[in-house]
Amino acid sequence: MTPGAMATPSATSRAGTVTRSKRSSTHVEAEPTVDPLATPSRLDRGVFTAWHEIVPHAGDQHTIYPDTLHWFQAGPEGAIVTEFSTRSTDEFDVFTDPDIRRVTVVTDS
């Protein structure tokens, strides 16, 4: 992930992340972190609902259970994060941002 880059709010099948290098933050549904390190863009839109921040170090792994809204953000130097999951199908991902479409929408122009 490039510095400040983020993956958007979603819920998936059981997933895990492994931080390979640098710093990233993972946000899940739980008690909100009082002073989070992350600074998401579009914060004013109200689409970020998961505010419990986990800051893994290189080599750390974190499991995210099914139907848990979550999002990630790279630290100021970027990050290398691997995400893996059990069965994952894009069309069933849930996003709290109405501008995100995981399935192609064809319209007449």
Number of C-alpha atoms within 10 A of each C-alpha: 19 13 15 18 17 20 13 18 22 20 21 22 18 16 18 15 19 18 21 17 16 18 21 29 22 22 24 23 16 13 10 14 13 9 8 14 14 20 12 16 11 10 10 8 8 9 15 21 18 20 21 17 23 16 18 19 15 15 11 12 15 15 13 20 16 13 14 19 24 24 22 24 26 23 21 14 13 17 22 16 21 12 13 14 15 11 9 13 10 10 10 12 17 18 19 15 15 8 8 12 13 13 10 7 6 6 5 3 3
